[in-house]
């Protein structure tokens, strides 16, 4: 499922697909380029490292960042189309960080329902990954992660596929979020919008959890209330039955477009 970029809805001018490129691929290029810019805006970057990947609908190819570009430099046309082994399909002068893509390819292969995978070394989620306590939903938004988070122990820099089976087991069948202990955070979803808003909500809950743990005893939400609230988020009730899911997404795109409209070129 891809996000339909409607200029009227987003209130920004969006260019048509370049000659020779399918509109469906161009749509997800816009979606992914916008996500890179938003990750930079929120300060979740590690200069040129980490990845956000997005499957091109109906294919076993994904789009990924050119290795060496900052996230605030990436444009829709810069993204590289690769196969699940990390080999470039589209022409590019930039390399692909195959070692860094290993975790992404593992998830894309194992979970065809998760078309977008977002990985950062953002310090708040890294702090939570560095303690023995697991994720504790303490906020309304944090309830989205009740029974939806997997954990993978640190085994060193991921340079081969040996961790793949353990990562797949940690993601299970219903998890969309993975805490890489002593490493970082992965959120995933059917498109970049879901992956991004989950990243944002996770980081906010993680910061609250860390502050609350430092302050004293946690006021834990009952399991049945967390289940109900998670279902409200997953079913759309949390957005007051808006005509579109994630009505904040157009506002976020207007934000990055105002900063630099070059992302959509």
Secondary structure, 3 states (H helix, E strand, C coil): CCCCCCHHHHCCCCCCCCCCCCHHHHHHHHHHHHHHHHHHHCCCCECCECEEEEECCCCCEEEECCECCCCCCCCHHHCEEEECCCCECCCCCCECCHHHHHHHHHHHHHCCCCCEEEEECCHHHHHHHCCCCCCCCCCCHHHHHCCCEEEECCCCCCCCCCCHHHHHHHHCCCCCEEEECCCEEEEEECCHHHHHHHHHHHHHHHHHHHHHHHHCCCCCCCHHHHHHHHHHHHHCHHHCCCCCCCCHHHHHHHHHHHHCHHHHC
